[in-house]
Amino acid sequence: MKPYLIIFFISIICYCFGCKKEHSCQDLKMKRNHSGICTNDCPGICGCDGKTYCNECDANKNGITIVSDSPCQ
């Protein structure tokens, strides 16, 4: 039973202290410097976070760069 407890506690410690790898493509500087004003055209583009945004401006105001000029799959 002790090996299970050790694994359990190691898992809890890793979760609490960020052993998980989370890749974020969000650019906080881009988000901070964006005016927040975008046009209403919405052809759909794919952001680096795997989410579909209306347009590049909409993605950029969230600090997200685009990876495709079409909606995410």
Sequence and secondary structure as in RCSB ss.txt:
>XXXX:A:sequence
MKPYLIIFFISIICYCFGCKKEHSCQDLKMKRNHSGICTNDCPGICGCDGKTYCNECDANKNGITIVSDSPCQ
>XXXX:A:secstr
 HHHHHHHHHHHHHHHHT S       HHHHHH      S    EEETTS EESSHHHHHTTT  EEESS   
